[in-house]
Amino acid sequence: MSLRDPNRRHEFVLLFDVTNGNPNGDPDAGNLPRIDPETGCGLVTDVCLKRKIRNYVADTSGQALFIQSRSSLNALIGEAGAKLGVGQDKRPNEAVRDQMCRDYYDIRMFGAVLSTGDLNAGQVRGPAQMSFARSLDPIFPLDLTITRGARTTQERMETGETEMGRKPIVPYGLYRGHGYFNPFLAEQTGVTEGDLGLFWEALAHMFEFDRSATRGEMAVQQLCAFTHENKKGNASAHHLFSCVNAHRVDDSRSPRAFSDYRIEIGEVPTGVTLTSIVDRGVVDFASLG
């Protein structure tokens, strides 16, 4: 069963880790790593993960993206309307909606709200959706003090006063997220085999071109995709997710590397194929097509 087939249902389990970095800062908490206060487990939002995918697609494929920083969203909707000779229209315009799907990769995959301006193109439900990622164990964020020799003002240059800063990190965390691909919505948005293949590629490599000093070392360690034999599917998503489990090798000490976990993959139901696109950090390029 092809991972690139948009006419089949797919789900996936994503395991990625961070070492000495901040995977997703919380602006409500001074940009400290996001955390569940009840359990102490770390969180990474679905929006953050989709941003990584968009960045990879923009850097490597040349596909146009709707969510970007160069033009306002309403201006892009207006450009699509201009192609069709449509001006202001407060009623949802399906022709403009379909044009936006053809023009922008992330609308075809993730959907978008296209009713924010004078030209109403309605809304698009995207076939590819992701959950928040949650760390398997509690994380212990550190807020480190740093200094710098480069002064921002002439006064501090003259006095030699050292400037101070903060750098929040997670020493180590292994995060797990889930995702879904709906072939019925993919048919509506026009997802192609190339689009879906690029999505799997972006998931497998999304941290490779997204390096920064704040994020430390991040890597996709496991990416398991479940492919059904038809559109409706052959098993429930939560059943399939339970087939992939990660366990601590030694509970007596805090995990500090992916090798501190053991990955177990169980038997999948009839009619479902499991493909390990990334297995313990190694990408199976053949599976990506």
N, C-alpha and C positions, 0 to 999 in steps of 0.2 A: 504494500500500500504506500503510495507516494506521499511524502511530507509536503510536497508542493501542490497537491491537488486541492483547490479551493472548494470542491464539491463534496468533500468529506469533513466530518466533524473532527476537531483536534482539541486536546488539552495538553498542558505541560506542567512539569514541576521544575522550578529553577532554584538552584542552590549557589549562592555566591558568598564570598567572604571579604572582610576588610582587615587589614593589619596596620595599626598605628595611623588611622585616618578617620575622617568624619564622613560616613556614607550619605547622610542626608540631614543637614542642619535644621533645627527648629527655630524659626524667627521669633516665636513666642517665648523662647527660653535662651535668649542670647546666642543663638545659633549652635547650641550644644546638640549633640546627636539626639535624634528623636528616640523617645523611650516610653514604654508602657509603665506608668507609675505603680500599677498594682503588682505586676510580675517582675519588673526590672528588665524585661526583654526589649531589645532595640527594634525600631520600626523604620522602614523605608517606604515612602508612599508610591502608589501606582503612577502618579504624575511624574515623579523623579525617574522611575524606570523608563517610562515612555519618552522622557526627554533624552535619555541615553540612546534609545533606539533612533529617535529623530536625528540626533547628532551624527550617529554612525551612517545613517542613510544619506544625510547631507554631505558628509565628508567623502563618501566612497562611491555613490551611485549616480549623482547628478539629478536625482528625482526632486521635483519641486515639493515644497512643504508649505502648508497653510499656517501652522504655528511656528513663527520665526520672528526675528527681531528687525527685519529690514523695512517692512511695510505694515501699515495698520490692517487689521482683519477686514474692516468695512471697505477699505480701498480695494482689497483683493476680491471681495464679493462684487464690488462695482465693476471691476475689470472683467469678471466672468459675464456679468450682465451686458457689458458693452459688446462683447463678442457676439452676443445673440440679439443685439439691438434692443435690450430691455433697460429702462431707466428706473425711476422710483416705482416701487410696487409693495404695498403693505400686506398684500395677500401672499402666502407661500407660493413661490414660483418653482415648480418642479423642474422646468427646463434648466434654470440656473443652478439648481441643486445638482442635477446630473452633470452639468458642465464642471462644477467644482469637484465632483468625484473623479472625473476624468483628468482634471488638471493636477490634483494634489494627492500624493501618496498617503499622507497621514489622515486625510479625510476618508479615503477608501478603506483604510485599516482600522482607524480608531474612532471615526465619526467626528462630528463638530456641530456647534450651534451656529447657524448661518442667518439668524434673524435679528442681528444686533444693530443694523443700520437702516437706511432709507429703502434699500432693496432687500426684501425678505425672501431668502432662499430656503427657509424652513430649517429643519434639523435632520442630521444624519446619524443613525445608530451604527456604530462601528462593529464589525464582526470580531475584532481582536480586543479582548479585555483582559486586564490583569488585576490581581489582588495586591494589597499591601504585602510587603515582605516583612517577616518577623524573625528575629534571631532565635536560634534553637535553645540558647541558654541566656540567662541574664547577662547584660553587658555592664561594664564599670567605666563610664566616661571619665576621662581625665581632662581638666582644664589647665593646660600648662602655660606658664608665664614665659614669654620670649622677649628678647631685646634686639634692637637693631642699631647699627652704626650710622645709617643714613638718616639725618635729621630733616624734619619737614619745615622748620623755620630758621631764619638767620640767627635769631636770639639763641636758639639751642645749639647752633653751630659754634657760636662764640663762647658759650659757657661750657660746652662739652657735655651737656646734659644728655643722658641716655634715654631713649624712648622705649616705653614698655608696650607689650601687646599680649594677646591671649591666643592660644591655639588649642581648641578642643579636639580630642581624639578618642577612639575606641582602641584599646590595645589589641584585641582580636574579637571578631564576631562572625559566626556563620549564619547567614540569613536564608530563609526559605520563602518563596513566593509561588503562586499558582496562576495559570493563565488559561484562556478559553478562546476557541475560534469557532464562530457560528457560520456555517455554510449558507444558510438561508439569507442572512444579512450580507454575506459576501457577494451573493448573486445580485442583490439590490445595488451595492456600491460599485460593482465591476472589478472585484479583485481577480487578478490573473495569477497563473502559476509563478510567474516571475516575481510578483508582489509578495506572495507567500514565501517563496524561497529566500527573498531578501530579508523578510521578517525573521526567519530562523537564523540566518547568517548574522543579523544585527544582534539578536539575543546572545548568540554564542560569543561575539566579539565586542560587545557594547562598552567594555571598559578599556579596550586596547588603545583607543584614540581619545580617551577622556581622562588622561592623567592630569593631576594637579597636586600641588604641595599639600592642600587641605584634605584630599581624599586618601592619602597614603597609598597603600597597595591594595587594589581591589581586583578580583578575578572571578570569573564564572567557573565553578568547580564541577557542577553537575547540571545537565539539562536533559531531561527525559520527556519525550513527546509521545503522546498516545494518539494513534490514528485509527478511526473507526472505518468500517467497511461501507458505510453509507452516510447520508446526511443526518438522519435522526440519531445515529449512534447505537452502540451495542451494550453500553454500561453507563452507570451514573458517574459523574465527574468525581464525587467524593470517594466512591469506591476505587477508582483508578488512582487517585492521589494517595490512598492508603497503601498502595503497592510499593511506594518508594519511601524508605525510612532511613534516618541517620541516627546513630547511637554513639554516645561517648565511649571511647576505648577505656579510659580510666577516670572514674568519677571522683577520685581523691584529689585531683588537681585541676586548676582552671585550664580550659583549652586555649592554646596559643598557636595552633596551626590546623590546617585541614586534616592532616594525618592523625590528629587526636580524635577523629570521628571515623566510624565504620558505616559504609553505605550498604543497605540491604534492599534488593529489588525482588519483589515477590512475583508470583505467576499472575498474568493478566487474563481477563475473561476472554472467552471465544468471540471472535469477530473484531478484536482490538489488537493492534500491533504496537509494541513499545520500541522506540528507537532512542538509544543513548547518543544524542548529538554531541554532548560533552560528557566525558566519563573521567572523573577525577582529574579535571583540568585539561584533558587531551581532547581536541576537537576531531570528530569523525567527519572529514571533509566529504567523503563519499555520500554520507547521508544528506548533505546539504544540496546535492545534485550539481 
